[in-house]
Amino acid sequence: MFKCKNASLRRYKNHSALNFARFISSRITFKSKRTFSKLIVRIAIIGIMLGLGVMILSLAVIKGFKQEIQEKVRGFAGDIQIVKLDNNASYEKSSFVDSADVVKNIKSVSLVDAVYPYATKPGIIKANNEIEGVVLKGVDKTYNWDYIKKALVAGTVINYTDTTDVQNQILISQLTANRLKLKAGDDLLMYFVQEPPRKRKLKIVGIFNLGVDEVDKTFVIGDLALIKRLNDWRKGEIGGYEVRTKQFDKLNITANAIDDKLPIKLKSSTVLENYPTIFEWLGMLDVNTIVMLVLMIAVAVINMISALLIMILERTAMIGIFKAMGAGNWAIQKIFLYNAAYLIGVGLLLGNALGLGLGFFQQHTHFFKLDQASYYMTFVPIKFVWMDVLLLNIGTLVVCLMVLIIPSMLVTRITPVKAIRFK
């Protein structure tokens, strides 16, 4: 019976202490007329607002960059390329016979979305007294043109319904068109270095602009049948398969699964291996993001520590009176921690408004521009991941409150007699 009464008494005391801390904190926060600490408090709130806003925007920009650049490269080259296993490291891959069984085995991997035959062949374009070395990528009527259509700046894609003229159609990049002073509808001569040398007169049906120099400087797109005729391949021979996956984040898993399905004469390589420079650069952005997040949280924490210390020093007399009345150190600490939590909450609310507001503004207007030659795109891309936003809010709140426990321990150093005399 006495144990039950003691437990109830402890719960009552804890509940009373909690109500006491909340009540005094609310009075300090909402009804205080002191002005000494207002400027510092406002600076702390602004610091948290700017820190969270910058963190939200930075993550959104990094995610946007990675997604846009990945889609650009994937849209042209696919996710996985399958070619003949040999020592040929040139752009003109060795041929092998297109096999329905091989395609069926590749598609049996659950993460595979589509498989397209293709071939490549180096050549030289001559037009308007200018020459340009390029690689012709040949595709057939099964090819998915969705991404190339989005990148078109003039003309259209290859029309496979026109069977008589399809081999004479070609798409070139905006970069190549500018160098050779060409436009959609113009004719050009393309020379292929082989024995014997051959040339073809081709018509530009479309001009694309991916914004990735590694692609725009190098490739043009034409009909797979043209490369077959130039190379005198037998019926059914191709240069390789281009595989597109359902989930890019599981690319290596998909590639390993495909390798297990391939005959020994074929090998696969991922877009990460084919364009290492681009994806290594994207990986470096993750390191920059971590450094930026640590710095922003550190700034927010320092601002809040300064504000809390000033609030404690400003109310030294009040702390002394509470201690003289029997209040414990932890109860008084909680007063200032509740007050700090409110200020952090205001800063988080304003930070979300700043970060999300600017992000949505950029998404809809593309107001902030970029140099495409340096950044692969003409505007700052934004991609919000709501879990990132939630974790940033929770992380900032938790880190700030945990760190603020240490400066709040200044309360334990204050004695009632000296505090009441403090002015």
C-alpha positions as CSV (number, residue, x, y, z in Angstrom):
1,M,0.0,0.0,0.0
2,F,2.8,2.4,0.9
3,K,4.7,1.4,-2.3
4,C,1.6,2.4,-4.4
5,K,1.3,5.7,-2.6
6,N,5.0,6.4,-3.1
7,A,4.8,5.6,-6.8
8,S,1.7,7.8,-7.2
9,L,3.5,10.6,-5.4
10,R,6.5,10.3,-7.7
11,R,4.2,10.4,-10.8
12,Y,2.4,13.4,-9.4
13,K,5.7,15.2,-8.8
14,N,7.0,14.5,-12.2
15,H,3.7,15.6,-13.8
16,S,3.8,18.8,-11.7
17,A,7.4,19.5,-12.7
18,L,6.5,19.0,-16.3
19,N,3.5,21.4,-16.1
20,F,5.7,23.9,-14.2
21,A,8.4,23.9,-16.9
22,R,5.9,24.2,-19.7
23,F,3.9,27.0,-17.9
24,I,7.0,29.1,-17.2
25,S,8.4,28.5,-20.7
26,S,5.1,29.7,-22.3
27,R,5.2,32.8,-20.2
28,I,8.8,33.6,-21.2
29,T,8.1,32.8,-24.8
30,F,4.8,34.6,-25.4
31,K,4.3,37.2,-22.6
32,S,7.8,38.3,-21.8
33,K,8.5,42.1,-22.1
34,R,12.2,41.9,-22.0
35,T,14.0,43.2,-25.0
36,F,17.7,42.5,-24.3
37,S,17.7,39.0,-25.8
38,K,15.2,39.6,-28.6
39,L,17.8,40.4,-31.2
40,I,19.9,37.4,-30.4
41,V,16.8,35.2,-30.5
42,R,15.8,36.5,-33.9
43,I,19.3,35.9,-35.2
44,A,19.1,32.3,-34.0
45,I,15.7,31.8,-35.7
46,I,17.0,33.3,-38.9
47,G,20.1,31.1,-38.7
48,I,18.0,28.0,-38.4
49,M,15.7,29.2,-41.2
50,L,18.6,29.8,-43.6
51,G,20.3,26.6,-42.6
52,L,17.3,24.4,-43.2
53,G,16.3,26.3,-46.3
54,V,19.8,25.9,-47.8
55,M,19.9,22.2,-46.9
56,I,16.5,21.5,-48.5
57,L,17.4,23.3,-51.6
58,S,20.9,21.8,-51.8
59,L,19.6,18.2,-51.6
60,A,16.8,19.0,-54.1
61,V,19.4,20.5,-56.6
62,I,21.8,17.5,-56.1
63,K,19.0,15.0,-56.6
64,G,17.8,17.0,-59.6
65,F,21.2,17.1,-61.2
66,K,21.8,13.4,-60.7
67,Q,18.4,12.5,-62.1
68,E,18.6,14.8,-65.1
69,I,22.1,13.7,-66.1
70,Q,21.4,10.0,-65.6
71,E,18.2,10.3,-67.8
72,K,20.2,12.1,-70.5
73,V,22.8,9.4,-70.7
74,R,20.4,6.5,-70.2
75,G,18.0,8.0,-72.7
76,F,20.7,7.7,-75.4
77,A,22.9,4.8,-74.5
78,G,20.5,2.6,-72.4
79,D,21.5,1.1,-69.1
80,I,23.3,-2.0,-70.2
81,Q,25.1,-2.8,-73.5
82,I,25.7,-6.4,-74.6
83,V,28.4,-7.0,-77.3
84,K,30.6,-9.8,-78.6
85,L,33.3,-11.0,-76.2
86,D,36.6,-10.2,-77.9
87,N,39.5,-7.7,-77.7
88,N,37.8,-5.1,-79.9
89,A,37.8,-1.8,-78.0
90,S,36.9,0.4,-81.0
91,Y,33.6,2.1,-81.7
92,E,32.9,-0.5,-84.4
93,K,32.0,-3.6,-82.5
94,S,32.3,-7.1,-83.9
95,S,29.0,-8.6,-85.2
96,F,27.1,-11.6,-84.0
97,V,23.8,-13.2,-85.0
98,D,20.6,-11.8,-83.4
99,S,19.1,-14.6,-81.4
100,A,15.5,-14.8,-80.2
101,D,16.6,-17.2,-77.4
102,V,19.2,-14.8,-76.1
103,V,16.7,-11.9,-76.1
104,K,14.1,-14.1,-74.3
105,N,16.7,-15.0,-71.6
106,I,17.6,-11.3,-71.1
107,K,13.9,-10.4,-70.8
108,S,13.4,-13.2,-68.3
109,V,15.3,-11.0,-65.8
110,S,12.5,-9.3,-63.8
111,L,14.2,-5.9,-63.7
112,V,14.7,-5.7,-67.5
113,D,12.3,-3.3,-69.2
114,A,13.3,-3.6,-72.9
115,V,16.0,-4.9,-75.3
116,Y,16.9,-3.2,-78.6
117,P,19.4,-4.3,-81.3
118,Y,21.9,-1.7,-82.5
119,A,25.3,-1.2,-84.2
120,T,27.9,1.5,-84.4
121,K,30.2,2.6,-87.1
122,P,32.7,5.5,-87.2
123,G,32.6,7.9,-90.1
124,I,33.4,11.4,-91.3
125,I,30.7,14.0,-92.3
126,K,31.6,16.5,-95.0
127,A,29.4,19.6,-95.5
128,N,29.9,23.3,-96.4
129,N,33.6,22.7,-96.7
130,E,33.8,21.5,-93.2
131,I,34.5,18.0,-91.9
132,E,33.6,16.3,-88.6
133,G,34.4,12.9,-87.2
134,V,31.4,11.1,-85.7
135,V,30.0,7.6,-84.8
136,L,26.9,6.5,-86.5
137,K,24.5,4.6,-84.1
138,G,22.2,2.4,-86.1
139,V,18.8,1.3,-84.6
140,D,15.8,-0.4,-86.0
141,K,12.0,0.1,-85.9
142,T,11.7,-1.4,-82.5
143,Y,13.7,1.3,-80.9
144,N,12.1,3.5,-78.2
145,W,12.4,7.1,-79.4
146,D,10.6,8.7,-76.4
147,Y,13.7,10.4,-74.9
148,I,15.2,11.5,-78.2
149,K,11.9,13.1,-79.1
150,K,12.1,15.2,-75.9
151,A,15.6,16.3,-76.9
152,L,14.6,17.3,-80.5
153,V,15.1,20.9,-81.3
154,A,14.2,20.6,-85.0
155,G,12.7,18.0,-87.3
156,T,11.5,14.5,-86.3
157,V,12.9,11.0,-85.7
158,I,13.5,8.4,-88.4
159,N,10.3,7.4,-90.2
160,Y,10.4,3.6,-90.6
161,T,7.1,3.5,-92.6
162,D,9.0,4.9,-95.5
163,T,10.9,1.7,-96.3
164,T,12.5,3.0,-99.5
165,D,14.1,6.1,-97.9
166,V,14.7,5.0,-94.3
167,Q,18.4,4.1,-94.8
168,N,19.1,7.7,-96.0
169,Q,17.7,9.4,-92.9
170,I,19.9,10.6,-90.1
171,L,19.7,12.6,-86.9
172,I,22.6,14.8,-85.8
173,S,23.2,16.8,-82.6
174,Q,22.8,20.6,-82.4
175,L,26.5,20.9,-81.7
176,T,27.4,19.1,-84.9
177,A,24.8,21.0,-86.9
178,N,26.3,24.3,-85.6
179,R,29.8,23.3,-86.5
180,L,28.9,22.2,-90.0
181,K,26.3,24.9,-90.6
182,L,23.5,22.5,-91.2
183,K,19.8,22.4,-90.4
184,A,16.9,19.9,-90.6
185,G,16.2,19.0,-94.2
186,D,19.7,19.5,-95.5
187,D,21.8,16.8,-97.2
188,L,25.3,15.7,-96.2
189,L,28.0,13.3,-97.3
190,M,29.2,10.7,-94.8
191,Y,32.4,8.8,-95.5
192,F,33.2,5.4,-94.0
193,V,36.8,4.4,-93.7
194,Q,36.9,0.7,-94.8
195,E,38.1,-1.4,-97.7
196,P,37.0,-0.3,-100.1
197,P,36.1,3.2,-98.7
198,R,32.4,4.1,-99.1
199,K,30.3,7.2,-98.9
200,R,26.6,7.8,-98.5
201,K,24.4,10.8,-99.1
202,L,22.1,11.2,-96.1
203,K,19.3,13.6,-95.3
204,I,19.0,15.3,-91.9
205,V,15.5,14.5,-90.6
206,G,16.1,15.8,-87.1
207,I,18.4,17.7,-84.8
208,F,18.7,16.7,-81.1
209,N,20.4,18.4,-78.1
210,L,21.1,16.1,-75.2
211,G,23.4,18.6,-73.5
212,V,26.0,15.9,-72.8
213,D,29.2,16.7,-74.8
214,E,30.4,13.0,-74.7
215,V,27.3,12.2,-76.7
216,D,26.6,15.3,-78.7
217,K,30.2,15.6,-80.0
218,T,30.4,11.9,-80.9
219,F,27.2,10.4,-82.1
220,V,24.7,10.7,-84.9
221,I,21.7,8.3,-85.3
222,G,20.7,6.4,-88.4
223,D,19.2,3.1,-89.6
224,L,20.7,-0.2,-88.5
225,A,20.1,-1.6,-92.0
226,L,22.6,1.0,-93.4
227,I,25.4,-0.3,-91.2
228,K,24.5,-3.9,-92.1
229,R,24.9,-3.0,-95.9
230,L,28.1,-1.1,-95.4
231,N,29.7,-3.9,-93.4
232,D,28.3,-6.6,-95.8
233,W,26.9,-8.5,-92.8
234,R,24.8,-11.6,-93.2
235,K,21.1,-11.6,-92.5
236,G,20.4,-11.3,-88.8
237,E,23.8,-9.9,-87.7
238,I,23.9,-7.0,-85.3
239,G,26.5,-5.1,-83.3
240,G,24.9,-5.5,-79.9
241,Y,21.9,-5.2,-77.6
242,E,20.9,-2.1,-75.7
243,V,19.1,-3.0,-72.5
244,R,16.9,-0.6,-70.5
245,T,16.1,-1.5,-66.9
246,K,13.1,-0.7,-64.6
247,Q,15.1,0.5,-61.6
248,F,18.4,2.3,-62.2
249,D,19.4,2.0,-58.5
250,K,19.5,-1.8,-59.0
251,L,21.6,-1.6,-62.2
252,N,24.5,-3.7,-60.9
253,I,22.1,-6.4,-59.7
254,T,20.4,-6.5,-63.1
255,A,23.7,-6.6,-64.9
256,N,24.9,-9.6,-62.9
257,A,21.6,-11.4,-63.4
258,I,21.9,-10.8,-67.2
259,D,25.5,-12.0,-67.2
260,D,24.3,-15.3,-65.8
261,K,21.8,-15.6,-68.8
262,L,24.3,-14.7,-71.6
263,P,26.1,-17.3,-73.8
264,I,29.9,-17.4,-73.3
265,K,30.5,-15.4,-76.5
266,L,28.8,-12.3,-75.3
267,K,29.6,-9.8,-72.5
268,S,27.8,-6.9,-70.9
269,S,28.8,-3.5,-69.6
270,T,26.8,-0.9,-67.7
271,V,26.3,2.8,-68.5
272,L,28.4,3.5,-65.4
273,E,31.3,1.7,-67.0
274,N,30.8,3.2,-70.4
275,Y,30.6,6.8,-69.1
276,P,32.8,6.7,-66.0
277,T,33.7,10.4,-66.0
278,I,30.1,11.6,-65.8
279,F,29.1,9.2,-63.0
280,E,32.3,9.8,-61.0
281,W,31.5,13.5,-61.1
282,L,28.0,12.8,-59.8
283,G,29.5,10.7,-57.0
284,M,31.6,13.6,-55.9
285,L,28.5,15.7,-55.5
286,D,27.4,13.4,-52.7
287,V,30.5,14.2,-50.7
288,N,29.9,17.9,-51.2
289,T,26.4,17.5,-49.9
290,I,27.5,15.8,-46.7
291,V,30.0,18.6,-46.0
292,M,27.4,21.2,-46.6
293,L,24.8,19.6,-44.3
294,V,27.4,19.3,-41.5
295,L,28.3,23.0,-41.9
296,M,24.7,24.2,-42.0
297,I,23.7,22.2,-38.9
298,A,26.8,23.5,-37.1
299,V,25.9,27.1,-37.8
300,A,22.3,26.5,-36.5
301,V,23.6,24.8,-33.4
302,I,26.1,27.6,-32.6
303,N,23.3,30.2,-33.1
304,M,21.0,28.4,-30.7
305,I,23.7,27.9,-28.1
306,S,24.4,31.6,-28.1
307,A,20.7,32.4,-27.8
308,L,20.2,29.9,-24.9
309,L,23.2,31.2,-22.9
310,I,22.0,34.8,-23.2
311,M,18.5,33.8,-22.1
312,I,19.9,32.0,-19.1
313,L,22.1,34.9,-18.1
314,E,19.3,37.4,-18.6
315,R,17.1,35.4,-16.2
316,T,19.6,34.6,-13.5
317,A,17.5,36.3,-10.8
318,M,14.4,34.3,-11.8
319,I,16.5,31.0,-11.6
320,G,17.6,32.0,-8.1
321,I,14.1,32.6,-6.9
322,F,12.9,29.3,-8.4
323,K,15.8,27.4,-6.7
324,A,15.0,29.2,-3.4
325,M,11.4,28.0,-3.7
326,G,12.6,24.4,-4.1
327,A,12.7,23.9,-7.9
328,G,15.3,21.4,-9.1
329,N,18.0,22.0,-11.6
330,W,16.4,19.7,-14.3
331,A,13.0,21.4,-13.9
332,I,14.6,24.8,-14.5
333,Q,16.7,23.4,-17.4
334,K,13.5,22.2,-19.0
335,I,12.1,25.7,-19.0
336,F,14.9,26.9,-21.3
337,L,14.9,23.7,-23.4
338,Y,11.1,24.1,-24.0
339,N,11.8,27.7,-24.9
340,A,14.6,26.7,-27.3
341,A,12.4,24.0,-28.9
342,Y,9.8,26.7,-29.7
343,L,12.4,28.9,-31.3
344,I,13.8,26.0,-33.3
345,G,10.2,25.1,-34.4
346,V,9.7,28.6,-35.7
347,G,13.0,28.5,-37.5
348,L,12.1,25.1,-39.1
349,L,8.7,26.4,-40.2
350,L,10.3,29.4,-41.9
351,G,13.1,27.3,-43.3
352,N,10.6,24.9,-44.9
353,A,8.7,27.9,-46.4
354,L,12.0,29.3,-47.8
355,G,13.5,26.1,-49.2
356,L,10.3,24.6,-50.6
357,G,9.0,27.9,-51.9
358,L,12.2,28.7,-53.9
359,G,12.3,25.1,-55.0
360,F,8.8,25.1,-56.4
361,F,9.4,28.5,-58.0
362,Q,12.5,27.1,-59.8
363,Q,10.6,24.0,-60.9
364,H,7.9,25.9,-62.6
365,T,9.8,28.9,-64.0
366,H,13.4,27.6,-64.5
367,F,14.4,31.1,-63.4
368,F,18.0,30.3,-62.4
369,K,20.0,29.4,-65.6
370,L,23.2,27.4,-66.1
371,D,25.9,27.1,-68.7
372,Q,25.1,23.9,-70.5
373,A,28.7,23.4,-71.7
374,S,29.8,23.1,-68.0
375,Y,26.7,21.6,-66.3
376,Y,25.0,19.5,-69.1
377,M,21.8,21.5,-68.8
378,T,20.5,25.0,-69.2
379,F,18.7,25.5,-65.8
380,V,19.1,24.4,-62.2
381,P,17.1,21.2,-61.8
382,I,15.0,20.5,-58.7
383,K,13.8,17.2,-57.4
384,F,12.2,17.0,-54.0
385,V,12.3,13.8,-52.0
386,W,9.8,14.2,-49.2
387,M,11.6,11.7,-47.0
388,D,14.7,13.9,-47.2
389,V,12.8,16.9,-46.2
390,L,11.2,15.1,-43.2
391,L,14.6,13.7,-42.1
392,L,16.2,17.1,-42.4
393,N,13.6,18.6,-40.1
394,I,13.7,15.8,-37.5
395,G,17.5,15.7,-37.6
396,T,17.9,19.5,-37.1
397,L,15.4,19.5,-34.2
398,V,17.0,16.5,-32.5
399,V,20.6,17.6,-33.0
400,C,19.9,21.1,-31.7
401,L,18.0,20.0,-28.6
402,M,20.6,17.3,-27.8
403,V,23.5,19.8,-28.1
404,L,21.6,22.4,-26.1
405,I,21.4,20.2,-23.0
406,I,25.1,21.0,-22.4
407,P,24.8,24.8,-22.2
408,S,21.5,24.5,-20.2
409,M,23.6,22.9,-17.5
410,L,24.8,26.4,-16.7
411,V,21.7,26.5,-14.5
412,T,23.3,24.0,-12.0
413,R,26.2,26.5,-11.4
414,I,23.8,29.3,-10.3
415,T,23.3,29.6,-6.5
416,P,20.1,31.2,-5.1
417,V,21.7,33.9,-2.9
418,K,24.0,35.2,-5.7
419,A,21.3,34.9,-8.3
420,I,18.7,36.9,-6.5
421,R,21.3,39.7,-6.1
422,F,22.2,39.5,-9.8
423,K,21.2,42.5,-11.8
